Amino acid sequence: MDKPKVLDMFCGCGGLSLGFINAGYDVVLGVDNDEAALKTYEINHQEAIPLKADLFTDEAINEIKDVIDKKIGTIKNIDVIIGGPPCQGFSLTGSRDINDSRNKLYLAMVKVIRLVRPKSFLIENVHGIATLYGGVVKDQIVNTFTDMGYKVSVTPKPLLAADYGVPQMRKRMFFVGIRNDVYESKGEEFSFPVPTHSSSNYISCSDAISDLPSRESELGSEIDEYIMNPQTDYQRFMRINCEKLYNHVATNHTDMVKSTIELVPDGGNYKDLPKGYGESRKFNEAWTRYASNKPSRTIDTGHRNHFHYKYNRVPTIRENARLQSFPDSFIFWGNKTQQNRQVGNAVPPLLAYSIAVQLKKYLQLGEKNE
Ligand SMILES: C[S@@+](CC[C@H](N)C(=O)[O-])C[C@H]1O[C@@H](n2cnc3c(N)ncnc32)[C@H](O)[C@@H]1O
């Protein structure tokens, strides 16, 4: 079978795309409205076309069709549509489906899936979507695609990235739709991949990043040298095909921040600070130091409350990228805020890979798209 063809909507820098590419898919097009993220996408996914478009609009859908028609003959040749729309796209409509103008970002996926009728689709979202408005949003997604002729599987509980070899306790919900004829040929519903790791062998923060320079005496530059060999299998894996060290630039913290975080032990937080210290930040995750012997907390888009397990600074882009399972050869483009947003928004490529491998078992079945 030829490589299944994929369209990635809301592609960001392409974490989800990378997992699919590594699993042997041909990602044809990535669509997003964030210029810097698309530039990163372009640098790292040279086979795929990056398309800047506002998925709130119908013009975007026409543009997607035109670009894909030109590249692979017809958009009907797309086998899989994947995407992680931002969850602000939701509102409670009270109706059975999500065809409501307020849910425009999801609507873009609905419209393109209705047009293409791919064999399958994958939608990723934050774990809170399962319970948003008492589960009504989740039901709306399932109902909408069921009515469109898909057998929809939802992760019974959010998938935990650490269970799939990612050094991070990130939880995400996934919806997978298998077109009814494909589902009937296979005779079984899509089942999510079984975990490859458990708490006894999770990849820890130090397993993931201990080979990277400390950046204590200098901030470093966007392109630099490694200073030691990889220390673990995970580090060896991350460094495949990469001779230089990219995006490993430290944040220049104030003396107050440095002297405060210095008082927090490995794995600790603001509760470990002596009275009178760190008063400016006192919420749940303030002054959190990652634990060297555990996976990291969820990598976010850069709020500066999570610190390196050993050094008195927040992790660099490269360290966060490692904790998201992006290989070192994946280079982030843009200023630090943009890079942080790209890394924090992404689906960890290793998690995406596990799902993509599982999905492939269904794709050789069924008819051509109508
Ligand atoms: C959760 S991120 C997707 C991350 C991506 N799946 C990955 O794995 O790297 C959501 C993306 O939606 C994009 N987005 C938000 N509003 C959009 C719009 N109106 N049109 C197109 N893209 C939009 C954002 O720029 C962001 O990159």
The ligand as an SDF file (V2000), in Angstrom:
LIG
                    3D

 27 29  0  0  0  0  0  0  0  0999 V2000
   -3.0290   23.0520   19.9190 C   0  0  0  0  0  0  0  0  0  0  0  0
   -2.2370   23.8990   18.6170 S   0  0  0  0  0  0  0  0  0  0  0  0
   -1.9370   22.5890   17.4860 C   0  0  0  0  0  0  0  0  0  0  0  0
   -0.6440   21.8700   17.7010 C   0  0  0  0  0  0  0  0  0  0  0  0
   -0.2910   20.8590   16.6400 C   0  0  0  0  0  0  0  0  0  0  0  0
   -1.3090   19.8800   16.4490 N   0  0  0  0  0  0  0  0  0  0  0  0
    1.0360   20.1720   16.9590 C   0  0  0  0  0  0  0  0  0  0  0  0
    1.0250   18.9730   17.2760 O   0  0  0  0  0  0  0  0  0  0  0  0
    2.1060   20.8220   16.8930 O   0  0  0  0  0  0  0  0  0  0  0  0
   -3.5480   24.7770   17.8680 C   0  0  0  0  0  0  0  0  0  0  0  0
   -3.1550   25.5780   16.6500 C   0  0  0  0  0  0  0  0  0  0  0  0
   -4.3320   26.2070   16.1210 O   0  0  0  0  0  0  0  0  0  0  0  0
   -3.9000   27.3860   15.4660 C   0  0  0  0  0  0  0  0  0  0  0  0
   -5.0770   28.2510   15.2300 N   0  0  0  0  0  0  0  0  0  0  0  0
   -5.8100   28.9310   16.1460 C   0  0  0  0  0  0  0  0  0  0  0  0
   -6.7950   29.6310   15.5400 N   0  0  0  0  0  0  0  0  0  0  0  0
   -6.6760   29.3800   14.2030 C   0  0  0  0  0  0  0  0  0  0  0  0
   -7.3990   29.8230   13.0510 C   0  0  0  0  0  0  0  0  0  0  0  0
   -8.4290   30.6580   13.1560 N   0  0  0  0  0  0  0  0  0  0  0  0
   -7.0060   29.3790   11.8380 N   0  0  0  0  0  0  0  0  0  0  0  0
   -5.9460   28.5270   11.7130 C   0  0  0  0  0  0  0  0  0  0  0  0
   -5.2320   28.0780   12.7750 N   0  0  0  0  0  0  0  0  0  0  0  0
   -5.5780   28.4920   14.0000 C   0  0  0  0  0  0  0  0  0  0  0  0
   -2.8730   27.9660   16.4210 C   0  0  0  0  0  0  0  0  0  0  0  0
   -2.0040   28.8740   15.7420 O   0  0  0  0  0  0  0  0  0  0  0  0
   -2.1640   26.6970   16.9290 C   0  0  0  0  0  0  0  0  0  0  0  0
   -0.9860   26.4620   16.2060 O   0  0  0  0  0  0  0  0  0  0  0  0
  1  2  1  0
  2  3  1  0
  2 10  1  0
  3  4  1  0
  4  5  1  0
  5  6  1  0
  5  7  1  0
  7  8  2  0
  7  9  1  0
 10 11  1  0
 11 12  1  0
 11 26  1  0
 12 13  1  0
 13 14  1  0
 13 24  1  0
 14 15  1  0
 14 23  1  0
 15 16  2  0
 16 17  1  0
 17 18  1  0
 17 23  2  0
 18 19  1  0
 18 20  2  0
 20 21  1  0
 21 22  2  0
 22 23  1  0
 24 25  1  0
 24 26  1  0
 26 27  1  0
M  CHG  2   2   1   9  -1
M  END
$$$$
